């Protein structure tokens, strides 16, 4: 089993990592905003603590801007996994980005329509 923590709180990540409880991290711009820091800088800081998959969510709401954002985010660090919102737009993005070799996942699925 692998443990992923869903936070942008680096102190909490360090504490759990020291206990051997963090295999990866998933975060998003709203969690980082609560920490009062810049998104890219926090994702890179998390990458310096955890040597595992670090999911960083994209927020663009149109396909081409989402693809561009995802490529930019993926280039931040080899451990970054791009996260997109599940839905028609997200599925289109996942298909194209995966074909390019971008590591990608999607947000939780909350309904059958998603």
ChimeraX attribute file (.defattr): number of C-alpha atoms within 10 A of each C-alpha:
attribute: neighborCount
match mode: 1-to-1
recipient: residues
	/A:1	4
	/A:2	7
	/A:3	12
	/A:4	17
	/A:5	18
	/A:6	15
	/A:7	17
	/A:8	25
	/A:9	16
	/A:10	15
	/A:11	11
	/A:12	12
	/A:13	22
	/A:14	16
	/A:15	12
	/A:16	15
	/A:17	17
	/A:18	11
	/A:19	9
	/A:20	10
	/A:21	15
	/A:22	20
	/A:23	17
	/A:24	22
	/A:25	24
	/A:26	22
	/A:27	21
	/A:28	19
	/A:29	19
	/A:30	14
	/A:31	16
	/A:32	19
	/A:33	13
	/A:34	10
	/A:35	15
	/A:36	10
	/A:37	13
	/A:38	11
	/A:39	19
	/A:40	14
	/A:41	12
	/A:42	20
	/A:43	25
	/A:44	15
	/A:45	13
	/A:46	25
	/A:47	20
	/A:48	12
	/A:49	15
	/A:50	17
	/A:51	15
	/A:52	18
	/A:53	18
	/A:54	26
	/A:55	27
	/A:56	25
	/A:57	24
	/A:58	23
	/A:59	16
	/A:60	16
	/A:61	12
	/A:62	11
	/A:63	14
	/A:64	11
	/A:65	13
	/A:66	18
	/A:67	20
	/A:68	14
	/A:69	16
	/A:70	26
	/A:71	17
	/A:72	12
	/A:73	21
	/A:74	20
	/A:75	13
	/A:76	16
	/A:77	13
	/A:78	13
	/A:79	19
	/A:80	26
	/A:81	25
	/A:82	26
	/A:83	25
	/A:84	27
	/A:85	21
	/A:86	19
	/A:87	14
	/A:88	12
	/A:89	15
	/A:90	23
	/A:91	15
	/A:92	13
	/A:93	22
	/A:94	24
	/A:95	12
	/A:96	13
	/A:97	18
	/A:98	12
	/A:99	10
	/A:100	10
	/A:101	8
	/A:102	19
	/A:103	20
	/A:104	20
	/A:105	18
	/A:106	18
	/A:107	14
	/A:108	10
	/A:109	11
	/A:110	8
	/A:111	6
	/A:112	5
	/A:113	8
	/A:114	12
